[in-house]
Amino acid sequence: MFSILHALLFLGASSYAACSVVHKTTHNAAPPAPQFKLVFTCNLVLGVAHDFSIVRPQYTRVTLSILGGNWTDIDGTLIANVVPGIGGEWGTVDSTGTLTLDADYYVQFVHDKKYAYVRLGGFGVPAKSDDGRTVVETDTLRHSSLNNVTFFSPGIFSGNVLVSPHWASLDKLG
C-alpha cells in the first residue's frame, strides 16, 4: 500500500539526491571576488521628532526622523538633497545592543528636480556605526544606473549626522 507518507519520503529522498548531485558538481567552483566602486556619499541628519519607541523583552523598536542631508558624488559635488520630513528609521535594538536598520527616505536630484526613493537595511550600533545595504528607485535618466543595484553602505556617526559612502559592485553598474 502506497501512502502519502511514502510519497513524501520518496520526494524528500529524491530532492536530497538531486541537491547532492548539484552540490558535488558546483562545490569547487568559486565565484569571482567582486570589485567595488564608490558611487556617492550620503549624509543623513537624524533626530527624534516624536518618541514612538516600543519596548519588548526581545528588542526595543526605535524611531528616528530624517531631518535632512544630501548626496555628493566622489568629487564632493552635490547631486541630491534629502527631502526632510518624509521617511525615517523604524528599526529595532536587541538586548545585545545591535541595531537592525529599517529606514526609508526620499532625495531630490539637483540637476532635474526628480526624486528617488531610498531603502536602507542592515545592522549597526546605535549612534556609532552601521553596516548598511541600500536600494534606490528613481525615474531620472541621469541616475538610472542606480536602479536595481544593492549598495554596500557602511556608515559612521558624527553627532546626529550619519556619513555613509555607497559602494556598488562593478558588474551591477550600468
HUQUIBEL-V742165 format. One line per field, one symbol per residue. psi: psi as a letter, one per 40 degrees, with the letter a starting at -180 (. if undefined). A space follows every 10 residues. Layout:
psi = ???
This chain:
psi = hhiddddddd dddddddddd dddddedehh iihihihhdi hhhhhiihdi hfihhiddih hihhiheaai hiaeeehhdi hhhiehaahf aihaeeehhh hgiiiiihid deeiihhhhh iaiahhecii gihihihieh ddfdeeifhh hhgiiiigbe hhhhihiihd eeh.
